[in-house]
Amino acid sequence: MKKVLVTGGAGFIGSHTVVELHEAGYTPVIVDNFCNSHPDVLDGIATILGHSPIHHNIDCTDEQAMRGVFAKEGPFVGVIHFAAFKAVGASVNDPLSYYRNNVHATEILLRIMSELDCTNLVFSSSCTVYGQPKQLPVTEQTAFQHANSPYGYTKQVCERIIQDVVAAPSSATSAVLLRYFNPIGAHPSGAIGELPIGVPENLIPYITQTAAGKRKEIVIFGDDYETSDGTCVRDYIHVVDLAKAHVAALHWLTGKSNVCDSFNLGTGEGNTVKEVIDTFVEATGTQVPHRIGDRRPGDVEKIWASATKAQEELGWKTTLSLKTALIDAWNWQQKLEEQ
């Protein structure tokens, strides 16, 4: 049995990766305390898998509890570490909680893995490590700029910690640092999708909730950026494509020792906020009330990926379009409304 520990496995990206791991013949073991997810996600995963996933309701900053999971469920062929707070705006308002949760949990996980000779780590990083890049598209060689938010800085710090651990003379750890661009969409079954707690921080769930009448309108944070229509540009990637990349990364790690490498995960194209809203309206026939507001602290003006390295080395590339992702996200929202 090839078990993979998935921290934050009930989250948006984590839950979809659990499904893809199962499809690839692995047995995922979820650690998630639902601080930024919902227990119902496990039911959705079970609907797709045909059985309930293994789950431990544990805070990843609880070292003793984490050791208990390794003792009960191990050995693991690898760990995929999603568990982290991830909202740019919230990190600006409460930076200390982000440093404690994101950085400390990663340090604890690495210590346990090193002691137990669990050598393969796939780390959930972010394009926010690049800050506002000076050149586009972003490649893995693009220099990090000053992080625009505490959230972005925690990802920079965690990447450095992982790199240092891999480089230590006595280390056997290998790691892949996956730098996501903007994950969107939902599983085509409609059984799992993005389920933010409270007011959404990300664009797509705000669009779908507004289209469903749960929100009055979308406030676009600024339309005076140096972009085609003045709104921020992001590289939006379907979450199912993104989930498959984690399986590819785990395969890539197999048989390697003391290797640490980074890969951008994106489509290679950027879309403005207005373009995304217009595409959603076109794809679904549903209007989305919106207005222009002030810029949001911590936002990067424009960023999109070069995903050439991931295609050449991991054998991975995106196959699902922005339109498909928005349709899947809308179907997911409509299922939530029926519950």
N, C-alpha and C positions, 0 to 999 in steps of 0.2 A: 504494500500500500504506500503510494507516494504522497505523503502528507505535506501540505503547504500552509504555514501560519499566515493568516491575513488579518492584520490589525486594521481596525476601521472597516471591517468587511460588510457591515450593514449600511455603510454610506453609499453615496451616489455611484462613484467609480468602483468602490470596493465590491458592492453587490453584483455589479455586472462582471467584474473580474472573477468573482466566485463562480459564476455561471460558466464563464469561458474556461476556467481551470477544470471544472467538472467535465466539460465537453472534451478537454484534452487528456483526460484520464487521471487527473490528480484528485486527491481528497482534500478540499479546503477546510481549514479550521479557523473559524471566525472569532476574533476578540473585539468586542465592541460594547461600550457601556451606555450607548444611546444618548450621549450628551449632545450629539449633533446629528442624530438619526432617529429612526422610529422602529420599535419592535415588529410592527406589521411587515417590515421589509423582509423579515425572515420567512413569513408566510408566502410572500411573492416569490422568493428564491425557491422555496419548497414546491410551489406550483410548477416552476420550470424544471427543477431537478427530478421531481417525482418522489422526493423524500425530504425530510427536514435536515438542514445543514447542521454540522457540529458548531456550537456556539458557546462562548464563555463571556458572561457579563462582567467585564473587568476594565478598570481604568489602567491604561498603559503606563501611567506614572507610579503605579503600585508595584514595586519591584518584587515583593514577596508573592503576590498573586500571579504575576507574570512567570515567575519561576515555577509556580504550581502548574501552569498550563504546559510549560515545556516538559515537566516531569510526568504529567498525565498523558499528554497527547504525542510527545516526541517518540522517535526522532523525526525531524522535519528535513525534507530535501531542500527547502528554501523558505525564506520569509519575504512577504510583500508588505511593506510598511506604509499604509495609508493614513493611519490615525493621526490627525492634526486638526487644529482650528484653521480655517481657510478664508475668512472674509477680510478683505482689505480694509474696509471702513471700520469694522469692529476692532481690528488690530491697532488702528490709529487711536481709537477711544480707550482701549484697554490693553496696552502692550505687554504688561507683566504676565497676564494670563497666557498670552501667546508664547512668550519665552519659556514659561514653566511647562506648558503642555507640549509644545512642539519639540523643543530642544531637549528637555529632560527625558521625555519618553524615548527619544531616539538614543540617547546616551545609555539608558537602562537596557534597552533592547540589544544594543551592540555589546554591552558587557556580558549579558547572559549568553548571547550567541557565541562569543569568543570563548567563554568558559566551557561551553558544551560542544564545541567543534561543529556548530551549525554555520556553514561557511558561505551560503549564497543569499545575498540580500538584494531585493529590488526595491528601490526607494522612490516614493511618490514625491517628486520635486515639481517645479513650476517655472514657467517662462518669466515669472516675476524676478528670478535671480539675475536677469539681464538688466533690470531697471528700464530706463528709456534708452534703447540701443542707438548708437550713432549711425549704424548702417543697417539696412534691411535688404533681404530677409535675414533673420538671425540664424547663424550656424553655431555649432557646438564650440567653435573657437572664438566666438564673439566675447569680448571682455565684459565681465560684470561691471555694471555701473552702480552708483549709489542706489541702494534699494529704496523704492518710493514709499514703502510701508514697513512696519514691524513684521507683518506676515512675510513679505518678500525677504526680509533680512533673516528670519528664522530658517528659511529654505537655504539661503546662502551658508549660514552657520552649520546646518545639519549636513550639507554636502561636504563642507570642509572637515567636519568631524569624521564622516565616513571615509573620506580620502586619507585622513591621517591614520585611522585604524587599519585600513588595508595596507598602508605603507609601513606600518610598524614591523620591525625585524622578526618578531615572533608570531606575526599574524598569518592565519590561513584564510582569512575572509576575502571574498570577492563580492563586488557590488556593481549594480547598474543604477545609474541616476537618470530617471525618466523625467524630462522637463516638459510638462504638459502645457499646451496652449489653452484653449477654452473649451472644455468638454460640455456637450449639450445632447439633447435627445433623450431616448428611453429605449428599453428593450422592445423589440417589435411585437412581442406577445402582450404588451401592456401590463405585465405582472409586476415590474419594477421600473422605477424612474427616479427623477430628482424630487426629493421630498424635504424641502427646507423647513427648519423650525422657525416659526414666527414669520416676520416680513422677509421675503427673499432678498439676498444680497446680489444674486446673479441675474443677468438679463433675461434668460429664457423662461425660468419659472415665473418671473414677474410679468412677462408677456402673456403666458398661458393663464395665469391667475386673473390678469386684467381682462383678457378675452372671455374668461368664464364668469366675469362679473364679481369676483371676490375682491378686486382692487378697483378703485375709481379710475385711475389712470397711471401711466408710466411717466415718470419724470426722467428725461434724458439729461444726464449730467454734463451740460455744456454743448454748444454748437459753434464754438469759435476756435476749435483746434485747426491745425494746418493739415486738413484731410479733404477729401473730395466734397463732402457735404458739411464739414465742420464738427462732426461727431467722431468719437473715438473708434479706432480700427482694431479688431481682434481676429485671430485665426480660430474659427469655430470648428471643432472636431466631434464627430459622433461618438458617444460614449462606448458603443459596442466596438468600433474600430480601436478606440483607446484601450479597452479591456483586453483585446486580442494582443496588443503590444506587450502586455505584462507576461503573457504566456510565452511569447517569442523571446522576451528578455530572459526568462527563466531557462528556456532551452539554450540560449546563448551562453549562459553561465556554466552549464553542465560541463564538467571536466576541466574548467579553468581554475587557476590558483593565483591569489594575490593580484587580481585584476580589478581595476575600477575605471569605468568608462561612462560617459554621458551620452544621451540621445534625445534630440528634440522630437516631440510627438505633435504633429500638426498636419494641416492639409497643404501648406505652402502658399495659401492665399489668405488675404485679409478682407473683412467686410466691416462696414461702418454699422453703428447702432441703427441708424435709419434704414440701411439696406436690409438688416435682419428683420426689422419690423415690417417693412414692405414685402419681403419674401414670405413672412408668416401670413400676412393678409392674403397674398396671392395664392399660397398653397392651401389655405384652409377656408377662405371665403369669409373669415371672421374679422371684424374690425377691432383695432386696439387703440383706445383713446390714449393720447400722449401729449406732453407739452415739454418745453425746454426749461431747464432749471440751471442753477449754478454748477460750476465744476465741482467734482468731489475730490477731497484731499486724498492723495495716494494713487490716483489713476494715472496710468501711462497713456500717452497720446495715441501711439500706434505701434503695433508689434505683430509680426507674423513669422512663421518658421520656414527654414529650409529643413526638410525631412529626408534629404538625400542619404545621409549617413545611416539612418534607421532602415531605410529600404535596402541599402547595399550590404549592411552587416547583420541586421536582425532578420532580413527578408520580410519586412513588414511595410505596408503602406495603407493609406486610407482608401476605402471603396465606397463609402456612403456620403451622399451630398448634404449640403446645408438644408435643402428643401426636405429631404427625407428625414433629417434629424428634427426639423420643426414639426413635421406631420406626426412623427413618433411621440414627440413631447406633448403635442396637443391631444393625441389619443390617450396618453397617460393621464393628462389633466382631466379629461372627460370621464375616465374610469374613476378617478378620485371623487368627482362630483356625484357619481352614482352610489358611492358608499354611504 
